[in-house]
Amino acid sequence: AGVIECLHAEIMRMQTDFARMTSAEQEAKEKFEESEAELNGRVMALEQENEDLKARICHRPEDHELVPGLQQTLKEQLEQRQKGQQKEEEMARVQGLLRERD
């Protein structure tokens, strides 16, 4: 009779452990699904934000300039330098001609 009671107690303990494990597994599964849903929502929001930014850049290219007007300023400076270089070259040519004449 003692063996049967022992086995019965062991079976009851195993059933309790199994129920605890099943409950913990279910809880973990629910937490995972919640986390997964939250992450999917965040991914979708980031993808939408990315699409919005792409659309802004395509429609208004000046929006993607880090410093507004910088591109135009640099272009103007380059043109001024090129004009200055052309003037210097012309002056050197004229001075060369004057030296040859003297």
Biopython code that builds the backbone (N, CA, C, O; Angstrom):
import numpy as np
from Bio.PDB.StructureBuilder import StructureBuilder

atoms = [
    (1, "ALA", "N", (0.832, -1.197, 0.000)),
    (1, "ALA", "CA", (0.000, 0.000, 0.000)),
    (1, "ALA", "C", (0.873, 1.257, 0.000)),
    (1, "ALA", "O", (0.482, 2.258, -0.600)),
    (2, "GLY", "N", (2.027, 1.242, 0.643)),
    (2, "GLY", "CA", (2.924, 2.382, 0.702)),
    (2, "GLY", "C", (3.487, 2.733, -0.655)),
    (2, "GLY", "O", (3.685, 3.909, -0.962)),
    (3, "VAL", "N", (3.752, 1.717, -1.480)),
    (3, "VAL", "CA", (4.309, 1.964, -2.817)),
    (3, "VAL", "C", (3.286, 2.702, -3.678)),
    (3, "VAL", "O", (3.630, 3.631, -4.409)),
    (4, "ILE", "N", (2.021, 2.276, -3.584)),
    (4, "ILE", "CA", (0.965, 2.901, -4.378)),
    (4, "ILE", "C", (0.798, 4.360, -3.957)),
    (4, "ILE", "O", (0.657, 5.236, -4.810)),
    (5, "GLU", "N", (0.811, 4.627, -2.654)),
    (5, "GLU", "CA", (0.679, 6.006, -2.162)),
    (5, "GLU", "C", (1.870, 6.856, -2.635)),
    (5, "GLU", "O", (1.711, 8.015, -3.018)),
    (6, "CYS", "N", (3.044, 6.259, -2.598)),
    (6, "CYS", "CA", (4.249, 6.965, -3.072)),
    (6, "CYS", "C", (4.125, 7.310, -4.544)),
    (6, "CYS", "O", (4.399, 8.436, -4.960)),
    (7, "LEU", "N", (3.707, 6.322, -5.327)),
    (7, "LEU", "CA", (3.544, 6.546, -6.760)),
    (7, "LEU", "C", (2.463, 7.592, -7.021)),
    (7, "LEU", "O", (2.614, 8.453, -7.888)),
    (8, "HIS", "N", (1.370, 7.506, -6.258)),
    (8, "HIS", "CA", (0.283, 8.474, -6.419)),
    (8, "HIS", "C", (0.791, 9.887, -6.092)),
    (8, "HIS", "O", (0.487, 10.831, -6.821)),
    (9, "ALA", "N", (1.549, 10.040, -5.022)),
    (9, "ALA", "CA", (2.093, 11.344, -4.627)),
    (9, "ALA", "C", (3.053, 11.858, -5.716)),
    (9, "ALA", "O", (3.055, 13.047, -6.035)),
    (10, "GLU", "N", (3.865, 10.952, -6.279)),
    (10, "GLU", "CA", (4.797, 11.332, -7.352)),
    (10, "GLU", "C", (4.030, 11.791, -8.594)),
    (10, "GLU", "O", (4.402, 12.773, -9.237)),
    (11, "ILE", "N", (2.971, 11.079, -8.917)),
    (11, "ILE", "CA", (2.142, 11.453, -10.072)),
    (11, "ILE", "C", (1.524, 12.827, -9.841)),
    (11, "ILE", "O", (1.496, 13.652, -10.754)),
    (12, "MET", "N", (1.029, 13.082, -8.631)),
    (12, "MET", "CA", (0.409, 14.371, -8.310)),
    (12, "MET", "C", (1.454, 15.501, -8.421)),
    (12, "MET", "O", (1.166, 16.568, -8.963)),
    (13, "ARG", "N", (2.662, 15.254, -7.904)),
    (13, "ARG", "CA", (3.728, 16.242, -7.981)),
    (13, "ARG", "C", (4.081, 16.530, -9.441)),
    (13, "ARG", "O", (4.274, 17.685, -9.822)),
    (14, "MET", "N", (4.162, 15.479, -10.251)),
    (14, "MET", "CA", (4.493, 15.641, -11.671)),
    (14, "MET", "C", (3.395, 16.420, -12.397)),
    (14, "MET", "O", (3.681, 17.252, -13.258)),
    (15, "GLN", "N", (2.126, 16.141, -12.041)),
    (15, "GLN", "CA", (1.022, 16.870, -12.656)),
    (15, "GLN", "C", (1.075, 18.363, -12.293)),
    (15, "GLN", "O", (0.810, 19.227, -13.129)),
    (16, "THR", "N", (1.420, 18.643, -11.035)),
    (16, "THR", "CA", (1.542, 20.038, -10.589)),
    (16, "THR", "C", (2.679, 20.727, -11.326)),
    (16, "THR", "O", (2.521, 21.849, -11.808)),
    (17, "ASP", "N", (3.835, 20.056, -11.417)),
    (17, "ASP", "CA", (4.983, 20.618, -12.146)),
    (17, "ASP", "C", (4.623, 20.865, -13.608)),
    (17, "ASP", "O", (4.970, 21.904, -14.169)),
    (18, "PHE", "N", (3.927, 19.910, -14.224)),
    (18, "PHE", "CA", (3.533, 20.039, -15.622)),
    (18, "PHE", "C", (2.596, 21.230, -15.798)),
    (18, "PHE", "O", (2.734, 22.001, -16.747)),
    (19, "ALA", "N", (1.632, 21.377, -14.868)),
    (19, "ALA", "CA", (0.686, 22.493, -14.941)),
    (19, "ALA", "C", (1.437, 23.813, -14.802)),
    (19, "ALA", "O", (1.139, 24.772, -15.514)),
    (20, "ARG", "N", (2.413, 23.872, -13.886)),
    (20, "ARG", "CA", (3.221, 25.084, -13.704)),
    (20, "ARG", "C", (4.016, 25.405, -14.975)),
    (20, "ARG", "O", (4.079, 26.552, -15.416)),
    (21, "MET", "N", (4.619, 24.363, -15.546)),
    (21, "MET", "CA", (5.415, 24.560, -16.769)),
    (21, "MET", "C", (4.521, 25.009, -17.923)),
    (21, "MET", "O", (4.897, 25.890, -18.697)),
    (22, "THR", "N", (3.350, 24.410, -18.039)),
    (22, "THR", "CA", (2.418, 24.776, -19.106)),
    (22, "THR", "C", (1.975, 26.225, -18.937)),
    (22, "THR", "O", (1.882, 26.973, -19.910)),
    (23, "SER", "N", (1.705, 26.612, -17.696)),
    (23, "SER", "CA", (1.295, 27.987, -17.410)),
    (23, "SER", "C", (2.430, 28.957, -17.749)),
    (23, "SER", "O", (2.189, 29.995, -18.365)),
    (24, "ALA", "N", (3.651, 28.631, -17.356)),
    (24, "ALA", "CA", (4.806, 29.489, -17.650)),
    (24, "ALA", "C", (5.045, 29.573, -19.150)),
    (24, "ALA", "O", (5.373, 30.635, -19.680)),
    (25, "GLU", "N", (4.876, 28.444, -19.828)),
    (25, "GLU", "CA", (5.053, 28.421, -21.286)),
    (25, "GLU", "C", (4.004, 29.303, -21.949)),
    (25, "GLU", "O", (4.324, 30.055, -22.869)),
    (26, "GLN", "N", (2.777, 29.222, -21.504)),
    (26, "GLN", "CA", (1.694, 30.031, -22.066)),
    (26, "GLN", "C", (1.964, 31.520, -21.815)),
    (26, "GLN", "O", (1.763, 32.350, -22.702)),
    (27, "GLU", "N", (2.417, 31.848, -20.614)),
    (27, "GLU", "CA", (2.730, 33.231, -20.275)),
    (27, "GLU", "C", (3.864, 33.756, -21.154)),
    (27, "GLU", "O", (3.802, 34.879, -21.654)),
    (28, "ALA", "N", (4.900, 32.935, -21.339)),
    (28, "ALA", "CA", (6.029, 33.338, -22.179)),
    (28, "ALA", "C", (5.575, 33.534, -23.626)),
    (28, "ALA", "O", (6.007, 34.468, -24.300)),
    (29, "LYS", "N", (4.709, 32.650, -24.087)),
    (29, "LYS", "CA", (4.200, 32.747, -25.454)),
    (29, "LYS", "C", (3.409, 34.046, -25.633)),
    (29, "LYS", "O", (3.549, 34.728, -26.648)),
    (30, "GLU", "N", (2.584, 34.381, -24.648)),
    (30, "GLU", "CA", (1.798, 35.618, -24.722)),
    (30, "GLU", "C", (2.705, 36.845, -24.725)),
    (30, "GLU", "O", (2.489, 37.781, -25.496)),
    (31, "LYS", "N", (3.727, 36.839, -23.854)),
    (31, "LYS", "CA", (4.666, 37.966, -23.816)),
    (31, "LYS", "C", (5.402, 38.094, -25.144)),
    (31, "LYS", "O", (5.599, 39.200, -25.648)),
    (32, "PHE", "N", (5.808, 36.952, -25.711)),
    (32, "PHE", "CA", (6.504, 36.966, -26.999)),
    (32, "PHE", "C", (5.604, 37.562, -28.079)),
    (32, "PHE", "O", (6.046, 38.393, -28.872)),
    (33, "GLU", "N", (4.340, 37.134, -28.106)),
    (33, "GLU", "CA", (3.409, 37.638, -29.118)),
    (33, "GLU", "C", (3.173, 39.139, -28.945)),
    (33, "GLU", "O", (3.064, 39.867, -29.931)),
    (34, "GLU", "N", (3.093, 39.604, -27.690)),
    (34, "GLU", "CA", (2.924, 41.038, -27.444)),
    (34, "GLU", "C", (4.152, 41.806, -27.942)),
    (34, "GLU", "O", (4.030, 42.835, -28.607)),
    (35, "SER", "N", (5.334, 41.285, -27.608)),
    (35, "SER", "CA", (6.579, 41.931, -28.042)),
    (35, "SER", "C", (6.670, 41.948, -29.557)),
    (35, "SER", "O", (7.051, 42.954, -30.155)),
    (36, "GLU", "N", (6.320, 40.832, -30.172)),
    (36, "GLU", "CA", (6.378, 40.734, -31.623)),
    (36, "GLU", "C", (5.424, 41.745, -32.268)),
    (36, "GLU", "O", (5.782, 42.399, -33.247)),
    (37, "ALA", "N", (4.219, 41.870, -31.722)),
    (37, "ALA", "CA", (3.245, 42.817, -32.258)),
    (37, "ALA", "C", (3.746, 44.258, -32.092)),
    (37, "ALA", "O", (3.601, 45.084, -32.993)),
    (38, "GLU", "N", (4.334, 44.544, -30.934)),
    (38, "GLU", "CA", (4.870, 45.887, -30.691)),
    (38, "GLU", "C", (6.004, 46.198, -31.667)),
    (38, "GLU", "O", (6.055, 47.289, -32.236)),
    (39, "LEU", "N", (6.907, 45.246, -31.860)),
    (39, "LEU", "CA", (8.020, 45.453, -32.790)),
    (39, "LEU", "C", (7.525, 45.613, -34.221)),
    (39, "LEU", "O", (8.023, 46.463, -34.959)),
    (40, "ASN", "N", (6.564, 44.816, -34.611)),
    (40, "ASN", "CA", (6.007, 44.934, -35.962)),
    (40, "ASN", "C", (5.387, 46.319, -36.163)),
    (40, "ASN", "O", (5.522, 46.918, -37.230)),
    (41, "GLY", "N", (4.710, 46.818, -35.134)),
    (41, "GLY", "CA", (4.126, 48.161, -35.213)),
    (41, "GLY", "C", (5.203, 49.222, -35.366)),
    (41, "GLY", "O", (5.054, 50.158, -36.151)),
    (42, "ARG", "N", (6.295, 49.071, -34.610)),
    (42, "ARG", "CA", (7.390, 50.032, -34.699)),
    (42, "ARG", "C", (8.056, 49.969, -36.072)),
    (42, "ARG", "O", (8.403, 51.001, -36.647)),
    (43, "VAL", "N", (8.233, 48.749, -36.597)),
    (43, "VAL", "CA", (8.837, 48.593, -37.927)),
    (43, "VAL", "C", (7.960, 49.276, -38.979)),
    (43, "VAL", "O", (8.462, 49.984, -39.852)),
    (44, "MET", "N", (6.657, 49.059, -38.886)),
    (44, "MET", "CA", (5.739, 49.671, -39.855)),
    (44, "MET", "C", (5.803, 51.198, -39.758)),
    (44, "MET", "O", (5.778, 51.883, -40.781)),
    (45, "ALA", "N", (5.885, 51.736, -38.535)),
    (45, "ALA", "CA", (5.969, 53.186, -38.356)),
    (45, "ALA", "C", (7.262, 53.727, -38.959)),
    (45, "ALA", "O", (7.253, 54.772, -39.610)),
    (46, "LEU", "N", (8.374, 53.021, -38.746)),
    (46, "LEU", "CA", (9.663, 53.447, -39.309)),
    (46, "LEU", "C", (9.660, 53.363, -40.831)),
    (46, "LEU", "O", (10.203, 54.239, -41.505)),
    (47, "GLU", "N", (9.051, 52.317, -41.370)),
    (47, "GLU", "CA", (8.969, 52.191, -42.826)),
    (47, "GLU", "C", (8.153, 53.345, -43.405)),
    (47, "GLU", "O", (8.510, 53.900, -44.444)),
    (48, "GLN", "N", (7.060, 53.707, -42.735)),
    (48, "GLN", "CA", (6.227, 54.818, -43.204)),
    (48, "GLN", "C", (7.007, 56.124, -43.127)),
    (48, "GLN", "O", (6.953, 56.940, -44.047)),
    (49, "GLU", "N", (7.733, 56.320, -42.024)),
    (49, "GLU", "CA", (8.538, 57.533, -41.869)),
    (49, "GLU", "C", (9.594, 57.611, -42.971)),
    (49, "GLU", "O", (9.845, 58.681, -43.525)),
    (50, "ASN", "N", (10.206, 56.476, -43.281)),
    (50, "ASN", "CA", (11.205, 56.404, -44.340)),
    (50, "ASN", "C", (10.589, 56.787, -45.687)),
    (50, "ASN", "O", (11.180, 57.562, -46.439)),
    (51, "GLU", "N", (9.415, 56.252, -45.991)),
    (51, "GLU", "CA", (8.730, 56.577, -47.245)),
    (51, "GLU", "C", (8.391, 58.068, -47.308)),
    (51, "GLU", "O", (8.538, 58.706, -48.351)),
    (52, "ASP", "N", (7.934, 58.614, -46.169)),
    (52, "ASP", "CA", (7.607, 60.043, -46.127)),
    (52, "ASP", "C", (8.846, 60.889, -46.405)),
    (52, "ASP", "O", (8.781, 61.869, -47.148)),
    (53, "LEU", "N", (9.976, 60.508, -45.805)),
    (53, "LEU", "CA", (11.215, 61.257, -46.021)),
    (53, "LEU", "C", (11.668, 61.155, -47.477)),
    (53, "LEU", "O", (12.110, 62.144, -48.062)),
    (54, "LYS", "N", (11.557, 59.964, -48.059)),
    (54, "LYS", "CA", (11.924, 59.791, -49.470)),
    (54, "LYS", "C", (11.058, 60.689, -50.350)),
    (54, "LYS", "O", (11.554, 61.323, -51.281)),
    (55, "ALA", "N", (9.774, 60.737, -50.051)),
    (55, "ALA", "CA", (8.853, 61.553, -50.850)),
    (55, "ALA", "C", (9.215, 63.031, -50.730)),
    (55, "ALA", "O", (9.185, 63.756, -51.724)),
    (56, "ARG", "N", (9.556, 63.484, -49.528)),
    (56, "ARG", "CA", (9.929, 64.899, -49.347)),
    (56, "ARG", "C", (11.181, 65.230, -50.150)),
    (56, "ARG", "O", (11.255, 66.279, -50.789)),
    (57, "ILE", "N", (12.164, 64.331, -50.115)),
    (57, "ILE", "CA", (13.417, 64.583, -50.829)),
    (57, "ILE", "C", (13.174, 64.606, -52.336)),
    (57, "ILE", "O", (13.751, 65.433, -53.042)),
    (58, "CYS", "N", (12.325, 63.706, -52.835)),
    (58, "CYS", "CA", (12.050, 63.658, -54.273)),
    (58, "CYS", "C", (11.305, 64.904, -54.734)),
    (58, "CYS", "O", (11.588, 65.430, -55.811)),
    (59, "HIS", "N", (10.359, 65.381, -53.934)),
    (59, "HIS", "CA", (9.541, 66.510, -54.355)),
    (59, "HIS", "C", (10.220, 67.855, -54.115)),
    (59, "HIS", "O", (9.980, 68.814, -54.849)),
    (60, "ARG", "N", (11.059, 67.928, -53.095)),
    (60, "ARG", "CA", (11.710, 69.195, -52.766)),
    (60, "ARG", "C", (13.185, 68.926, -52.484)),
    (60, "ARG", "O", (13.582, 68.799, -51.325)),
    (61, "PRO", "N", (13.991, 68.839, -53.524)),
    (61, "PRO", "CA", (15.400, 68.487, -53.330)),
    (61, "PRO", "C", (16.151, 69.459, -52.432)),
    (61, "PRO", "O", (17.140, 69.082, -51.804)),
    (62, "GLU", "N", (15.689, 70.717, -52.362)),
    (62, "GLU", "CA", (16.399, 71.664, -51.509)),
    (62, "GLU", "C", (16.261, 71.301, -50.029)),
    (62, "GLU", "O", (17.066, 71.741, -49.208)),
    (63, "ASP", "N", (15.242, 70.497, -49.681)),
    (63, "ASP", "CA", (15.043, 70.097, -48.283)),
    (63, "ASP", "C", (16.170, 69.224, -47.759)),
    (63, "ASP", "O", (16.411, 69.188, -46.552)),
    (64, "HIS", "N", (16.860, 68.525, -48.639)),
    (64, "HIS", "CA", (17.893, 67.609, -48.137)),
    (64, "HIS", "C", (19.245, 68.289, -47.962)),
    (64, "HIS", "O", (20.210, 67.644, -47.552)),
    (65, "GLU", "N", (19.329, 69.591, -48.270)),
    (65, "GLU", "CA", (20.576, 70.315, -48.030)),
    (65, "GLU", "C", (20.779, 70.450, -46.527)),
    (65, "GLU", "O", (19.850, 70.788, -45.794)),
    (66, "LEU", "N", (21.989, 70.187, -46.079)),
    (66, "LEU", "CA", (22.275, 70.318, -44.656)),
    (66, "LEU", "C", (22.226, 71.775, -44.224)),
    (66, "LEU", "O", (21.703, 72.098, -43.157)),
    (67, "VAL", "N", (22.770, 72.647, -45.052)),
    (67, "VAL", "CA", (22.736, 74.088, -44.764)),
    (67, "VAL", "C", (22.039, 74.745, -45.951)),
    (67, "VAL", "O", (22.570, 74.734, -47.062)),
    (68, "PRO", "N", (20.855, 75.318, -45.728)),
    (68, "PRO", "CA", (20.128, 75.932, -46.849)),
    (68, "PRO", "C", (20.981, 76.975, -47.565)),
    (68, "PRO", "O", (21.605, 77.828, -46.934)),
    (69, "GLY", "N", (20.996, 76.892, -48.883)),
    (69, "GLY", "CA", (21.734, 77.858, -49.686)),
    (69, "GLY", "C", (23.215, 77.549, -49.845)),
    (69, "GLY", "O", (23.904, 78.229, -50.605)),
    (70, "LEU", "N", (23.715, 76.547, -49.150)),
    (70, "LEU", "CA", (25.152, 76.245, -49.207)),
    (70, "LEU", "C", (25.580, 75.860, -50.614)),
    (70, "LEU", "O", (26.625, 76.299, -51.095)),
    (71, "GLN", "N", (24.775, 75.046, -51.267)),
    (71, "GLN", "CA", (25.128, 74.589, -52.618)),
    (71, "GLN", "C", (25.267, 75.788, -53.564)),
    (71, "GLN", "O", (26.220, 75.859, -54.339)),
    (72, "GLN", "N", (24.322, 76.724, -53.501)),
    (72, "GLN", "CA", (24.370, 77.910, -54.353)),
    (72, "GLN", "C", (25.581, 78.776, -54.019)),
    (72, "GLN", "O", (26.254, 79.277, -54.920)),
    (73, "THR", "N", (25.861, 78.954, -52.738)),
    (73, "THR", "CA", (27.010, 79.763, -52.308)),
    (73, "THR", "C", (28.311, 79.161, -52.828)),
    (73, "THR", "O", (29.170, 79.874, -53.347)),
    (74, "LEU", "N", (28.449, 77.854, -52.686)),
    (74, "LEU", "CA", (29.671, 77.185, -53.160)),
    (74, "LEU", "C", (29.813, 77.324, -54.676)),
    (74, "LEU", "O", (30.916, 77.519, -55.187)),
    (75, "LYS", "N", (28.699, 77.225, -55.383)),
    (75, "LYS", "CA", (28.729, 77.366, -56.839)),
    (75, "LYS", "C", (29.197, 78.773, -57.228)),
    (75, "LYS", "O", (30.014, 78.939, -58.135)),
    (76, "GLU", "N", (28.667, 79.778, -56.530)),
    (76, "GLU", "CA", (29.056, 81.158, -56.810)),
    (76, "GLU", "C", (30.540, 81.390, -56.506)),
    (76, "GLU", "O", (31.238, 82.061, -57.266)),
    (77, "GLN", "N", (31.014, 80.827, -55.387)),
    (77, "GLN", "CA", (32.430, 80.984, -55.035)),
    (77, "GLN", "C", (33.332, 80.345, -56.089)),
    (77, "GLN", "O", (34.370, 80.901, -56.448)),
    (78, "LEU", "N", (32.931, 79.183, -56.578)),
    (78, "LEU", "CA", (33.714, 78.497, -57.603)),
    (78, "LEU", "C", (33.770, 79.340, -58.880)),
    (78, "LEU", "O", (34.828, 79.477, -59.494)),
    (79, "GLU", "N", (32.636, 79.897, -59.269)),
    (79, "GLU", "CA", (32.605, 80.743, -60.465)),
    (79, "GLU", "C", (33.509, 81.966, -60.295)),
    (79, "GLU", "O", (34.215, 82.343, -61.231)),
    (80, "GLN", "N", (33.495, 82.591, -59.107)),
    (80, "GLN", "CA", (34.350, 83.761, -58.850)),
    (80, "GLN", "C", (35.826, 83.375, -58.928)),
    (80, "GLN", "O", (36.633, 84.116, -59.488)),
    (81, "ARG", "N", (36.173, 82.239, -58.378)),
    (81, "ARG", "CA", (37.566, 81.787, -58.433)),
    (81, "ARG", "C", (38.009, 81.539, -59.872)),
    (81, "ARG", "O", (39.117, 81.897, -60.269)),
    (82, "GLN", "N", (37.112, 80.915, -60.645)),
    (82, "GLN", "CA", (37.455, 80.647, -62.050)),
    (82, "GLN", "C", (37.656, 81.955, -62.814)),
    (82, "GLN", "O", (38.572, 82.068, -63.628)),
    (83, "LYS", "N", (36.795, 82.945, -62.550)),
    (83, "LYS", "CA", (36.940, 84.258, -63.212)),
    (83, "LYS", "C", (38.254, 84.905, -62.789)),
    (83, "LYS", "O", (38.968, 85.467, -63.619)),
    (84, "GLY", "N", (38.574, 84.826, -61.490)),
    (84, "GLY", "CA", (39.824, 85.396, -60.987)),
    (84, "GLY", "C", (41.034, 84.730, -61.612)),
    (84, "GLY", "O", (42.017, 85.390, -61.948)),
    (85, "GLN", "N", (40.954, 83.419, -61.766)),
    (85, "GLN", "CA", (42.064, 82.677, -62.385)),
    (85, "GLN", "C", (42.218, 83.078, -63.848)),
    (85, "GLN", "O", (43.341, 83.224, -64.331)),
    (86, "GLN", "N", (41.109, 83.259, -64.556)),
    (86, "GLN", "CA", (41.172, 83.681, -65.959)),
    (86, "GLN", "C", (41.804, 85.070, -66.067)),
    (86, "GLN", "O", (42.599, 85.326, -66.971)),
    (87, "LYS", "N", (41.445, 85.969, -65.136)),
    (87, "LYS", "CA", (42.022, 87.316, -65.155)),
    (87, "LYS", "C", (43.529, 87.251, -64.909)),
    (87, "LYS", "O", (44.307, 87.935, -65.575)),
    (88, "GLU", "N", (43.935, 86.412, -63.934)),
    (88, "GLU", "CA", (45.368, 86.281, -63.648)),
    (88, "GLU", "C", (46.120, 85.742, -64.861)),
    (88, "GLU", "O", (47.215, 86.208, -65.177)),
    (89, "GLU", "N", (45.532, 84.764, -65.536)),
    (89, "GLU", "CA", (46.174, 84.195, -66.727)),
    (89, "GLU", "C", (46.282, 85.249, -67.826)),
    (89, "GLU", "O", (47.304, 85.338, -68.507)),
    (90, "GLU", "N", (45.237, 86.040, -67.994)),
    (90, "GLU", "CA", (45.245, 87.102, -69.014)),
    (90, "GLU", "C", (46.306, 88.153, -68.685)),
    (90, "GLU", "O", (47.034, 88.611, -69.566)),
    (91, "MET", "N", (46.384, 88.534, -67.390)),
    (91, "MET", "CA", (47.401, 89.519, -66.971)),
    (91, "MET", "C", (48.803, 88.975, -67.234)),
    (91, "MET", "O", (49.666, 89.707, -67.717)),
    (92, "ALA", "N", (49.038, 87.711, -66.925)),
    (92, "ALA", "CA", (50.358, 87.111, -67.138)),
    (92, "ALA", "C", (50.690, 87.102, -68.630)),
    (92, "ALA", "O", (51.832, 87.343, -69.019)),
    (93, "ARG", "N", (49.690, 86.824, -69.454)),
    (93, "ARG", "CA", (49.904, 86.805, -70.908)),
    (93, "ARG", "C", (50.262, 88.208, -71.404)),
    (93, "ARG", "O", (51.182, 88.384, -72.202)),
    (94, "VAL", "N", (49.517, 89.199, -70.915)),
    (94, "VAL", "CA", (49.778, 90.587, -71.333)),
    (94, "VAL", "C", (51.167, 91.014, -70.875)),
    (94, "VAL", "O", (51.912, 91.630, -71.637)),
    (95, "GLN", "N", (51.519, 90.685, -69.624)),
    (95, "GLN", "CA", (52.850, 91.051, -69.122)),
    (95, "GLN", "C", (53.948, 90.366, -69.942)),
    (95, "GLN", "O", (54.994, 90.957, -70.207)),
    (96, "GLY", "N", (53.704, 89.142, -70.333)),
    (96, "GLY", "CA", (54.653, 88.423, -71.172)),
    (96, "GLY", "C", (54.842, 89.115, -72.513)),
    (96, "GLY", "O", (55.964, 89.241, -73.005)),
    (97, "LEU", "N", (53.729, 89.565, -73.103)),
    (97, "LEU", "CA", (53.796, 90.271, -74.377)),
    (97, "LEU", "C", (54.532, 91.601, -74.235)),
    (97, "LEU", "O", (55.308, 91.990, -75.109)),
    (98, "LEU", "N", (54.281, 92.295, -73.120)),
    (98, "LEU", "CA", (54.956, 93.564, -72.878)),
    (98, "LEU", "C", (56.471, 93.355, -72.718)),
    (98, "LEU", "O", (57.262, 94.147, -73.231)),
    (99, "ARG", "N", (56.867, 92.315, -72.023)),
    (99, "ARG", "CA", (58.281, 92.019, -71.856)),
    (99, "ARG", "C", (58.939, 91.723, -73.201)),
    (99, "ARG", "O", (60.057, 92.157, -73.479)),
    (100, "GLU", "N", (58.217, 90.976, -74.021)),
    (100, "GLU", "CA", (58.773, 90.612, -75.351)),
    (100, "GLU", "C", (58.960, 91.882, -76.192)),
    (100, "GLU", "O", (59.932, 92.010, -76.936)),
    (101, "ARG", "N", (58.029, 92.799, -76.061)),
    (101, "ARG", "CA", (58.084, 94.034, -76.830)),
    (101, "ARG", "C", (59.252, 94.923, -76.374)),
    (101, "ARG", "O", (59.894, 95.584, -77.190)),
    (102, "ASP", "N", (59.511, 94.928, -75.088)),
    (102, "ASP", "CA", (60.609, 95.745, -74.571)),
    (102, "ASP", "C", (61.896, 95.083, -74.935)),
    (102, "ASP", "O", (62.967, 95.592, -74.604)),
]
sb = StructureBuilder()
sb.init_structure("model")
sb.init_model(0)
sb.init_chain("A")
sb.init_seg("    ")
for serial, (resi, resn, name, xyz) in enumerate(atoms, 1):
    if name == "N":
        sb.init_residue(resn, " ", resi, " ")
    sb.init_atom(name, np.array(xyz, "f"), 0.0, 1.0, " ", f" {name:<3s}", serial, name[0])
structure = sb.get_structure()
